[in-house]
């Protein structure tokens, strides 16, 4: 029997012997009962001595020692042609070079899923992934992450064949090729994320990753009592059922109301269609949040760069 599956040795009861009851060295392993009859092998007899305890036992009086979990095999993440890890971390906004060295020595840094504690490690920032305390660090200085407050009337495309005002009129002069995370129809305004990180953009807009989007909608009122319940339980649209993650009334006005809708769906016009399906057509619609990123006080038609903490939060939300 392995030492990892056997419980610690219990003190021997007075009068007991290794083989069974006192004076009966040949008694069965289960011990003797009060009446002298042997108990079942491997189980305690009535009033007898219990057999060995195995891992998984829940008896409080006899704690068990579970088998030690085998650690994952170590992988050499060092790239002799790469850049020192602490230098890349500092450039990625984690902190000063000395702070980054402390984080490495404390075992709080992972490279490609491998904990690194040595200061001499070099890595390739374009091919390797670094996490600090579970949050990914952006090491590629060529990556761009922007928040854009899309005005009403602007179409979500970089090249509109009909000549309408598009995203190109606001960010078309940039050298990087930017992807927009999801779409907002021309009549919807608010937060749109722009990036040249294709993997992140894909995950943020794919419903399978569950990244929430928050909208503030002005709808025709008054709002019926069961609207929130119906939306949370799901409504049937022409392209299938849809549910919201949360719904609440923000404000009431004569003949209309302002509501907050949170969902991870990304289908075309999904917010407008689902609210109309429950009898409340949308008058105005603004997206205020995408995952951890908020529109806040960003003015219409303006862009801003996401900071390091926001980028790390986006990676975490997307499971990267």
SULUR-V324129 format. One record per residue. N is the residue number from 1. RES is the residue in three letters. OMEGA is omega in whole degrees, 0 to 359 (999 if undefined). Layout:
# SULUR-V324129
n->N res->RES omega->OMEGA
n->N res->RES omega->OMEGA
This chain:
# SULUR-V324129
n->1 res->UNK omega->182
n->2 res->UNK omega->179
n->3 res->UNK omega->182
n->4 res->UNK omega->181
n->5 res->UNK omega->181
n->6 res->UNK omega->181
n->7 res->UNK omega->176
n->8 res->UNK omega->182
n->9 res->UNK omega->179
n->10 res->UNK omega->177
n->11 res->UNK omega->182
n->12 res->UNK omega->178
n->13 res->UNK omega->180
n->14 res->UNK omega->177
n->15 res->UNK omega->181
n->16 res->UNK omega->178
n->17 res->UNK omega->185
n->18 res->UNK omega->185
n->19 res->UNK omega->181
n->20 res->UNK omega->184
n->21 res->UNK omega->182
n->22 res->UNK omega->177
n->23 res->UNK omega->180
n->24 res->UNK omega->183
n->25 res->UNK omega->181
n->26 res->UNK omega->182
n->27 res->UNK omega->180
n->28 res->UNK omega->184
n->29 res->UNK omega->184
n->30 res->UNK omega->179
n->31 res->UNK omega->182
n->32 res->UNK omega->176
n->33 res->UNK omega->180
n->34 res->UNK omega->182
n->35 res->UNK omega->178
n->36 res->UNK omega->181
n->37 res->UNK omega->181
n->38 res->UNK omega->175
n->39 res->UNK omega->180
n->40 res->UNK omega->180
n->41 res->UNK omega->175
n->42 res->UNK omega->180
n->43 res->UNK omega->180
n->44 res->UNK omega->172
n->45 res->UNK omega->182
n->46 res->UNK omega->182
n->47 res->UNK omega->183
n->48 res->UNK omega->182
n->49 res->UNK omega->183
n->50 res->UNK omega->175
n->51 res->UNK omega->183
n->52 res->UNK omega->178
n->53 res->UNK omega->182
n->54 res->UNK omega->177
n->55 res->UNK omega->181
n->56 res->UNK omega->178
n->57 res->UNK omega->179
n->58 res->UNK omega->180
n->59 res->UNK omega->188
n->60 res->UNK omega->185
n->61 res->UNK omega->181
n->62 res->UNK omega->181
n->63 res->UNK omega->181
n->64 res->UNK omega->175
n->65 res->UNK omega->182
n->66 res->UNK omega->178
n->67 res->UNK omega->179
n->68 res->UNK omega->180
n->69 res->UNK omega->180
n->70 res->UNK omega->179
n->71 res->UNK omega->180
n->72 res->UNK omega->180
n->73 res->UNK omega->181
n->74 res->UNK omega->179
n->75 res->UNK omega->179
n->76 res->UNK omega->182
n->77 res->UNK omega->182
n->78 res->UNK omega->176
n->79 res->UNK omega->183
n->80 res->UNK omega->181
n->81 res->UNK omega->184
n->82 res->UNK omega->182
n->83 res->UNK omega->180
n->84 res->UNK omega->185
n->85 res->UNK omega->183
n->86 res->UNK omega->178
n->87 res->UNK omega->178
n->88 res->UNK omega->179
n->89 res->UNK omega->179
n->90 res->UNK omega->178
n->91 res->UNK omega->179
n->92 res->UNK omega->175
n->93 res->UNK omega->180
n->94 res->UNK omega->182
n->95 res->UNK omega->178
n->96 res->UNK omega->179
n->97 res->UNK omega->182
n->98 res->UNK omega->178
n->99 res->UNK omega->180
n->100 res->UNK omega->177
n->101 res->UNK omega->178
n->102 res->UNK omega->180
n->103 res->UNK omega->179
n->104 res->UNK omega->182
n->105 res->UNK omega->179
n->106 res->UNK omega->178
n->107 res->UNK omega->183
n->108 res->UNK omega->183
n->109 res->UNK omega->177
n->110 res->UNK omega->173
n->111 res->UNK omega->183
n->112 res->UNK omega->177
n->113 res->UNK omega->181
n->114 res->UNK omega->178
n->115 res->UNK omega->180
n->116 res->UNK omega->180
n->117 res->UNK omega->181
n->118 res->UNK omega->185
n->119 res->UNK omega->184
n->120 res->UNK omega->184
n->121 res->UNK omega->175
n->122 res->UNK omega->180
n->123 res->UNK omega->177
n->124 res->UNK omega->184
n->125 res->UNK omega->182
n->126 res->UNK omega->184
n->127 res->UNK omega->184
n->128 res->UNK omega->186
n->129 res->UNK omega->181
n->130 res->UNK omega->174
n->131 res->UNK omega->173
n->132 res->UNK omega->184
n->133 res->UNK omega->176
n->134 res->UNK omega->180
n->135 res->UNK omega->183
n->136 res->UNK omega->179
n->137 res->UNK omega->178
n->138 res->UNK omega->183
n->139 res->UNK omega->184
n->140 res->UNK omega->183
n->141 res->UNK omega->179
n->142 res->UNK omega->179
n->143 res->UNK omega->182
n->144 res->UNK omega->179
n->145 res->UNK omega->185
n->146 res->UNK omega->168
n->147 res->UNK omega->183
n->148 res->UNK omega->175
n->149 res->UNK omega->184
n->150 res->UNK omega->177
n->151 res->UNK omega->174
n->152 res->UNK omega->179
n->153 res->UNK omega->179
n->154 res->UNK omega->180
n->155 res->UNK omega->184
n->156 res->UNK omega->176
n->157 res->UNK omega->178
n->158 res->UNK omega->181
n->159 res->UNK omega->182
n->160 res->UNK omega->183
n->161 res->UNK omega->181
n->162 res->UNK omega->177
n->163 res->UNK omega->179
n->164 res->UNK omega->177
n->165 res->UNK omega->185
n->166 res->UNK omega->179
n->167 res->UNK omega->180
n->168 res->UNK omega->179
n->169 res->UNK omega->181
n->170 res->UNK omega->183
n->171 res->UNK omega->183
n->172 res->UNK omega->182
n->173 res->UNK omega->179
n->174 res->UNK omega->181
n->175 res->UNK omega->183
n->176 res->UNK omega->172
n->177 res->UNK omega->186
n->178 res->UNK omega->172
n->179 res->UNK omega->172
n->180 res->UNK omega->182
n->181 res->UNK omega->184
n->182 res->UNK omega->181
n->183 res->UNK omega->168
n->184 res->UNK omega->180
n->185 res->UNK omega->187
n->186 res->UNK omega->182
n->187 res->UNK omega->179
n->188 res->UNK omega->179
n->189 res->UNK omega->175
n->190 res->UNK omega->191
n->191 res->UNK omega->174
n->192 res->UNK omega->178
n->193 res->UNK omega->179
n->194 res->UNK omega->182
n->195 res->UNK omega->171
n->196 res->UNK omega->175
n->197 res->UNK omega->187
n->198 res->UNK omega->181
n->199 res->UNK omega->179
n->200 res->UNK omega->180
n->201 res->UNK omega->180
n->202 res->UNK omega->183
n->203 res->UNK omega->182
n->204 res->UNK omega->183
n->205 res->UNK omega->181
n->206 res->UNK omega->183
n->207 res->UNK omega->182
n->208 res->UNK omega->182
n->209 res->UNK omega->171
n->210 res->UNK omega->178
n->211 res->UNK omega->187
n->212 res->UNK omega->173
n->213 res->UNK omega->183
n->214 res->UNK omega->180
n->215 res->UNK omega->170
n->216 res->UNK omega->183
n->217 res->UNK omega->170
n->218 res->UNK omega->186
n->219 res->UNK omega->176
n->220 res->UNK omega->182
n->221 res->UNK omega->1
n->222 res->UNK omega->183
n->223 res->UNK omega->179
n->224 res->UNK omega->185
n->225 res->UNK omega->187
n->226 res->UNK omega->184
n->227 res->UNK omega->180
n->228 res->UNK omega->180
n->229 res->UNK omega->181
n->230 res->UNK omega->181
n->231 res->UNK omega->179
n->232 res->UNK omega->178
n->233 res->UNK omega->177
n->234 res->UNK omega->175
n->235 res->UNK omega->183
n->236 res->UNK omega->175
n->237 res->UNK omega->183
n->238 res->UNK omega->179
n->239 res->UNK omega->175
n->240 res->UNK omega->181
n->241 res->UNK omega->178
n->242 res->UNK omega->178
n->243 res->UNK omega->175
n->244 res->UNK omega->176
n->245 res->UNK omega->173
n->246 res->UNK omega->180
n->247 res->UNK omega->176
n->248 res->UNK omega->178
n->249 res->UNK omega->181
n->250 res->UNK omega->184
n->251 res->UNK omega->176
n->252 res->UNK omega->173
n->253 res->UNK omega->180
n->254 res->UNK omega->177
n->255 res->UNK omega->179
n->256 res->UNK omega->181
n->257 res->UNK omega->177
n->258 res->UNK omega->183
n->259 res->UNK omega->176
n->260 res->UNK omega->180
n->261 res->UNK omega->178
n->262 res->UNK omega->179
n->263 res->UNK omega->178
n->264 res->UNK omega->177
n->265 res->UNK omega->179
n->266 res->UNK omega->182
n->267 res->UNK omega->184
n->268 res->UNK omega->177
n->269 res->UNK omega->190
n->270 res->UNK omega->181
n->271 res->UNK omega->179
n->272 res->UNK omega->184
n->273 res->UNK omega->183
n->274 res->UNK omega->178
n->275 res->UNK omega->176
n->276 res->UNK omega->180
n->277 res->UNK omega->178
n->278 res->UNK omega->172
n->279 res->UNK omega->181
n->280 res->UNK omega->180
n->281 res->UNK omega->182
n->282 res->UNK omega->176
n->283 res->UNK omega->177
n->284 res->UNK omega->183
n->285 res->UNK omega->179
n->286 res->UNK omega->173
n->287 res->UNK omega->185
n->288 res->UNK omega->182
n->289 res->UNK omega->169
n->290 res->UNK omega->185
n->291 res->UNK omega->181
n->292 res->UNK omega->184
n->293 res->UNK omega->182
n->294 res->UNK omega->177
n->295 res->UNK omega->179
n->296 res->UNK omega->186
n->297 res->UNK omega->178
n->298 res->UNK omega->184
n->299 res->UNK omega->180
n->300 res->UNK omega->179
n->301 res->UNK omega->181
n->302 res->UNK omega->175
n->303 res->UNK omega->173
n->304 res->UNK omega->177
n->305 res->UNK omega->174
n->306 res->UNK omega->178
n->307 res->UNK omega->185
n->308 res->UNK omega->181
n->309 res->UNK omega->180
n->310 res->UNK omega->179
n->311 res->UNK omega->177
n->312 res->UNK omega->178
n->313 res->UNK omega->177
n->314 res->UNK omega->177
n->315 res->UNK omega->181
n->316 res->UNK omega->179
n->317 res->UNK omega->181
n->318 res->UNK omega->179
n->319 res->UNK omega->180
n->320 res->UNK omega->999
